[in-house]
């Protein structure tokens, strides 16, 4: 029984933040309360300025100017995020800067930025500046002779700043909507390049983020998340994983063409102080779910591996509880719930009915077993290969995962409705 809360004779008026609170108060005390909603007055949110720089972090490439520009933005309280594509380990210590693995294909990143920034002492051509102009993204550049030659027009398609950074107008950079003008140079490089073959080695998969440098190396669990075009749901999946030092998360973006990659990078930026490790890979071409999962298996370091589809999520506390059950058994099973509330319990009799992501598997037991190149039902064949190795097994009866099914147009939905055939490479 809830006791009547204390009151005071000098209190002549009571204000509740909702009708629910007012009704509850009346039920307990017999006294009425006025309802006033929205106790907070929110300021108009500022637009976040997005900058991008594919550059080395050296004095000749204007590292000191990048630091100065960042300081100017912060003095004006301008919210910003600055993506820097570089291999340099001697980075700038700034929480607004996100370091990215260099890649030739950054057109999408440039197109989504407010400005490309190149503050070098000198350049022979400025390929990234030309690419930015061709994509319609303004530039912030130092007053190098070649800048005028390649078509940068101050105040029209970018801002040209002096080498001492004395003419930088932060307010104009932040608030301007430039009337973009650009005339690309005519060239015949396509004819020249056709004479020989490129020696560039195409990488199928590249490492984008690895934030575990200063974190403990002995991982109990590696969580593998393959993702394709799930820009929102993958964030929910990541949020469901406990923040523990003994967990590493490996996300593999299978060449998504939505905002998945950008959202993942932003997620890492916001969660840089997490205890858990986050590692993000990107397939430069779509490989399919089976081969994408293999990237995670090849790079996992945890004692146990558990997989999570990007549209599903874990029950966080139950996940913690299940970790306590990992005692060296080869496969440790858990239960799952679907969207309609049905709970599927994994037992020795039902384990092959739901052979997908319902288990923690000891990494040394998996050894070199890998997924086949399948578009769907890849987990069925993979799991049966593991069962041939006669694992030790444990059934926890803990409800750990929410299986987002049925969800129209998901991969499992397409298989069950005949849109995709569960066959090899078809």
N, C-alpha and C positions, 0 to 999 in steps of 0.2 A: 504494500500500500504506500502511495506517494504522500508524504507529509505536506501540509499546507505551508507554502513559503512564508517567511517573515515579512511583515509590512510595518509601516510607520505612519503615525497620525499626521506627520507634517507633509507627507507625500500626497499631493492633491491631484496629480495627473500621471497617468502611465501611458507609455508609448510602446507599441509592439512593432517589430519589423515585418510582420506578415499577419494575415488573418488567422493562420494556423496557430501562431504564438498567442494571439489575442484570445482565441477560443480556449486554448489550453489554460491560460491564466484565469479566465472566467470560471472554467470548470473547477479549478483548484481553490479559488479565493472568493468567487461570486462577485468579483469586481470587474468592471469593464475597462478596456484599454483602447486608446486611439491607434489606428494603423497608419504608419507612415513608411512608404516603401523607399528603396534606393537611398540608403544613408550616405553613399559615396558619390562625390562629384568627380568624374574622370576627365582629365585633360584630353584634348584632341591628340590622338597618337601621331607621332612624327613618322614620316616615311623613312625607311632604312635605306641608306645609300649603299649601293652594291658596286664595288670596284674589283677589277681583275688585272693582274700583272703576270705575264709569263716571262720571267727574267731571273738571272743570277742575282744574288744579294751581295754585290760588291760595290766598291766606291765608284768605279767607272760606269756601273749600271745605275748609279744614283741611290744607293741604299740610304745615305744620309738624308737625301731629299724625301724619300718615302717616309722616314721617321718624322721629318719636319711636317710633311703634309698630314700625317696621322695626328700629330700634336695639335695642328691647327683645327682639325675637325673636332677634336675633343674639347679644345678651348671654347668652341662655339656650341658645344653640347649636341653635335650632329651624330645621330646613331648611324653606324656604318658597319659593313662587313667587307673584308678585303681578301679575295682569293689570290694566292700567290703560287704559281706553278714553278717549282724549283727543286733542284736536288741539293741545294746548299743546306748544310746542317747548322751553320752559324746564323740562325734566323734572327728576326727582330722579336723581342719579348713584348708582344702586344696581344691581348686577348681578342681583339677584333680581327686579327689576321689568321687566316686558315691556310695552312700549307698543303699543297696538292702535288701529287706525283706528276712530273712533266709528261705530256702526251702531245702528239701531233694534232689530234682532233679535239680542239677546244672551241669550235665554232658555236656550239650550243651555249657554252658558258659565256662567251663574249656577247652573244645575242641577248642573253638574259641580264647582263650587267648594265649599270647606268653609264659607266665610263671604263675604258681601258686606259691604264696609267703606265707611261714609259718615261722615266725621268733621267735618262742616261746623259753622260757627258758628250757622247758622239755615237752615231750609228751610220752604217753604210747604206742601209735601206729601210729598216724597221718593218719587217714582214708582219708582225702582229698588229701594228698600227694600220697597215694597208688592209689586212683581213678585217679589222674592226670597222673601218670606214666602209668597206664593201658590204658588211652586214648591217650597216645603219646604226652602229653604236658609236657615240662621241668619244673623243680621246682627251686625256690630259697629258701634255708632252712638254719637254723642255725645248727651248728655241734653237734646235739643231738645224743646220742648213738643209738637210735632206727632208725635214718635216714639211717645208714649203713645197719641195719638189714632188713629194708623194701626194700632195693635195689637201693638207690640213689648213683650214681657214679659221683663224681665231674668232670665236663668237658665233661661228656658223656650224661647224661640225666638231668643235672641240675648243679647248682652251690651251694656248701656248704660254708657258710660264718662263720667266728668266731663270738663269742658273742659280741665282742667289735666293730665289723663291720670294722676292720682294713684291711682285705684282699679283700674287695669288689672292683671288677674291672668293673666299669660301662661301659666302652667301650666294654669290652668283652661280657658283658650281652646283650648290645644293638646290637652288630654286629655279634655275633657268630651264626653259624648254626650247632647245635650239631649233632654229629653222634649218634643218639638215640640208647641206649642199655638198655634193661630192661628184667629181668627174674622174672616173678611173682611167689610168694610163692604158693605152693599147700596147699589147706585147705579143710575142710569138714564141713564148717559152714552151708551149705545147708541142711545137714542131721540133724544137731543140731537144726536149726531153724524150721524144719518141725515138731518137737515134740510139739510145742505150737503155738498158734495164736498170731499174732502181735497185740499190743495195740495201734499202731500208728493211729491217727485219720486223715484220708485223707480229705483235704480241697478242695472242688470243685473249689473255686475261692480265689485267694490271692491278697492282696494289694501289688503292687510293688513300686509305687511312690506316694507321697503325699506332694507336695511342697507349701502348702498353710498355713503353720504354722504361718508365720509372715504377712499374707496378710488379708485385710478386710474380714469379714465373711458375710456381707450382700450382697448376690449375686442376681443380677437381672435375669441372664440367666445361666442355666446349659446346656452345649452342650454335648450330648451323642453320642459317636462314637464307634460302634461295628466294630471290624476288624478281618479279617481272611486272612492271606497270601497276604497282600497288603503292602509289606515292603517299597515301594517307594510312592505309591499314598496316603497313610495315612499321609505322611509328608506334601504333598501338601494340603491336607484337613486341617491339623493343622495350616499351614501358612496362610490359608484364614480367620481364626477367629480373630477378632479385639483384640488388646492387651489392655484390659480395666480391671480395678480393680473389676468391677461388673460382670465379667464373670468367670465361672469355666468350665473347660473341663474335661470330664470323658471318658477315653478311656478304652475299655474292649477288650483285646486280647483273641480271642476264640481258644486258643491252636494252634496258627499258627506254621507251621513247616518250615517256611523260616526265614528271618532275621527281621521279624516285631518287635519282642520283643526287640531285640538288638537295632534296629533303634529308637524305642520309648524311651528307656533309654538314648541313646545318644542325642536325641532331648531334653529331659528334662535337660541334662547336659549343652547343649548349650543355653538353654532358661531359666536358673535359675533366671535371673533378670527380667523376664517378669512381668508385672502388673497382668495379668490373672493367675488363679490357674490351675495347671495341676495335675490330679489324674489318675493313671494307674492301672488297675486291670488285672490279668491274670487267665483265666480258665485253670485248669490243665488237663482237658479233654474237647474235642470239644462238646459244648452244643447246637449249632445252633443259628441262628440270633435272634429268639424270646426270648429265655431264657437269651441270652447274653445282650440284651437290658434291660431286667428286672434288671440286676445287676446295670446298670446305674440309672434306675428309683428308685431303693431301696436306692441309696446313694447320689442322687442329693439333693442340698440344695437351688437352685435358686428359685426365685418367678415364673419364667417361664422355661419350658423345650423345647428345640428344638433338633431334631435328625439330624445327618449327616452321611450318608454312607461313608465308608472310601475311596471309589473311586470317590466321588463327591467333590465339594468345594463351598464355599460361595463367593459372590462378596462383598468384605470387607466393602466398604463404604455403600453399600446398606444394609448390615447387621446392621451397625450403625444407619442408617436411620430408619430401621424397629423397632429397640429397642425403639425409641422415640414414637412408636405407641402402646406400651404395657401399657395400661391404666387400667388394671383390668378386661378386657374382657377375657372370658374363653379361646377362641381360636382365634388367630390372624393369618390370612393366608397371604402368599406371593406367588409370581410367580416364575417359573423356566424356564430355557432354556436347550435344548438338544444339542448334538454334531453337529447336522445338522443346528443349528441356530433357530429352531422352539421355540417360546415362548408360554408356556401354562399359561394362566391367570386363577387364582382361583376365582370363583364366587359362588354364592349360587347354581347355576345350574350345575357347573362343579366340585365342591369340591370333590364329591365321585368318579370322574373319576381318580383323582390323589390323593389318600388318604394317600400317604406315607409322606415323610419328607418335607412337604410344609407348616409348621405351627409352631407357638409358642403356647404352651399349658400351662395354669396356673397349677402349681404343686398341689395346694390344690384342684383344680377341678378334676385332675386325681385321687387323693386319692389312693385307693388300686387297681385300675384297672391295670391289667398287661397283657403282651403278652402271648399267648398260645404257646405250644411247637411245632412250625411249622418251616419247612425248608425254606418255601417261602410264600409270600402273607400274612405274619403275620400282616402287618400293616393294611390290609383290615378289618380283624376281630377286631383288637384292636380299630381302629378308629370308627367302627360301635358300639362298646360297649360304647365309649365316647358319640356318638351322642344320644344314648338312654337316657343319663342323661340331655338332652336338654340344651346344653351350649349356652351362649351368644357368638356371632360371629362377627368378623370384617374382611373385605377384603381390604387389603392395596393397591393392584395393584403395589407393589414394586417388581422388579426383584432381588431376593436375592440369588438364588442358581443355580449352573450349574449342571445339571443331566447328568452324564457321560454315556449316552445311545444314540445309540446302541454301546456297547462294547462287543466284542465276548468273551464268556465264563464267563461274569459276571452273578450274580445270576438272575437278571431280564431278561437277554438275554436267559438264559437256560430255564426259565419258559415260555417265549413267543415263544420259538422254540421247546417246548415239551421235552427238555432234563430232566427237573424236573417237576413233577406234583405238583400243589399247593394243596397238601392234607396233612392230619395229619400224621406226622412221617413216611413218605414214601419217 
